[in-house]
Amino acid sequence: MSAALPRRILLGVTGGIAAYKSALLVRALVKAGAEVQVVMTPAAHDFVTPLTLSTLSGRPVLTDLFVRDGSGRWNDHVHLARWADALLVAPASANTLAKMAHGQCDNLLLACFLSATCPVFVAPAMDLEMWRDPATGHNLAALKERGVRTIGPAHGELASGLVGEGRMTEPDELVHALQEALIGASPWAGRTVLVTAGPTQEPIDPVRYIGNRSSGRMGFAIAEEAARRGARVHLVTGPVQLTAAAAGIARTDVGTAAEMAEACKAIAPQADVVVMSAAVADFRPAAPAARKVKKGEPLDTLQLEPTEDILAWIGAHRRPGQIIVGFALETNDGVAHARGKLQRKGLDLVVMNTLEDAGAGFGHPTNRVTFIAPDTDPHPLPLMSKSDVARALLDRLEALL
Ligand code: CTP
């Protein structure tokens, strides 16, 4: 079975002959669904070109802490390290392992390592005697003690012609090992998650519609986070200007509430978790015109009819053990209204936000939400990025899985 690894991987490439395999490794990681940012040590440039790795990863390769173009810019190692779900150093040379063990920090990769809070993996690659040298053993032991995980090395023919331990683990095996370590234990692995996002557009005529200001960002952040945790994600989205930033998301684009209902009804019966974050129109024009209504034509009133409540349908057809989450945008008496929604639609959780909070709701990259669940007090969260809200939501749901 091929590995699926929808994760952000910071790949450190150091100076050793096995760096020639980095091209295949980047390819294998990308194929498995990972976003890959390559950081090379200066010595790695002697073995493989940055052009090869940047082309395969789709991102510029980084090497230096400082951008030496007179601009005073620098590569932000703290941000890079925080971006990553995992740091993999492959190949990890004896020299880089020694520097990592001793906290040295004279290149970008080492600075990223020192800043990393994510899991760190090293795939040592060196010749037999270097691998056998007690100094290397001590350095690896020190790193392991600090939580760094070692993959390999493998036994086999080495660049020197000697045969023994020291070969870098093959790229496909490295991807498998990462998948096992990062996703294998995730409670989301193998779960199916349905997320809806964005607005719906209800036509008045072929040109005009009734819509709303939802950007879809919150739903996309939830879909991305669920995919990163190893879930199979179906994202049903209204018209938005967004591209999902994580692999492993099956996306269905819809226009109207009726189309969203149809797509959701097809997926919901298989879903373990449903997160209905779309801003579905509650009403639609009862008789949209078949052709464009001209300026001169009378259009004094617009007859509206209710759309189907998708979430209520999902709640009514809930399969055993299914977790259902609704969103509520309230302008007044938020908690009371959200609790009503929780009961009426048979939900496990309502994520409530109000338009009264600055920086929250439609169009903002940030949100301030309150989780409302049956039989517990409301849990308000501070203003945070929508991806942090997504993390908090999935942490909360993880406890229910
Ligand atoms: N929703 C839905 N289908 C609709 C309308 C809304 O699935 N036709 C979902 C939204 O995606 C959201 C939740 O229902 O998760 C809350 O929507 P809202 O329109 O506020 O719910 P209502 O109970 O209809 O709102 P209110 O009673 O406040 O008018």
Residues whose N, C-alpha, C, O or C-beta is under 5 A from the ligand:
A	BS01	CTP	M276 S277 A278 A279 V280 A281 D282 T307 E308 D309 I310 L311 V325 G326 F327 A328 L329 K341
